[in-house]
Amino acid sequence: MDDPAAAYGLGGKPFWFVVLALFVIVMARSHATYWLGRAVARGAQLETEHRVGPRWWLAALDRVDRWSHTPGAERGLGLVHHWGPFAVAPAYVIVGLQTAVLLASGLLRMPYARFLPASVVGAGAWALVWSTVGMAALWAALGLAARSGWGVAAAVVLVVAVVAVVLRRRRRATATSEPL
């Protein structure tokens, strides 16, 4: 694909417009995620204090509580708890961690005055990456994989190797942290 912006339906638009459009999109998504976390935290506080609420809300709180105990969510909560807004900006460009950190920021009730500047920096970086090299690299990788079965096989082997290493490290960490 010659124009990476075409993947977003913005082909042929000026570069500044593509970056601005992606910035606005990611700001809307990230702030919605932050405020969802804030709403859930507030709802959980009220539900704990009053033990009332509609059934759908209590079910949503249960789902968020289950999610908050997943490894990715615990990493995101830990990062936000330890680093605060300094965890927010880099999270935008780390695939797989962005939603966890943004939601954790809301769940931990990070002050909005701290979240906003960090999210502006992070969203700006995300928009620049994905309007330039990010989407071009993705399309190049997909094009290479489509032309070569060896490329797909190498990617599968790489993913399996990374998963095996991560699982082995987690098992070792768990085994060493358990009391004898």
PyMOL commands that set and color helices and strands:
alter all, ss='L'
color gray80, all
select helices_A, chain A and resi 4-8+15-50+55-67+71-83+85-91+98-107+112-131+133-147+149-177
alter helices_A, ss='H'
color red, helices_A
deselect
rebuild
show_as cartoon
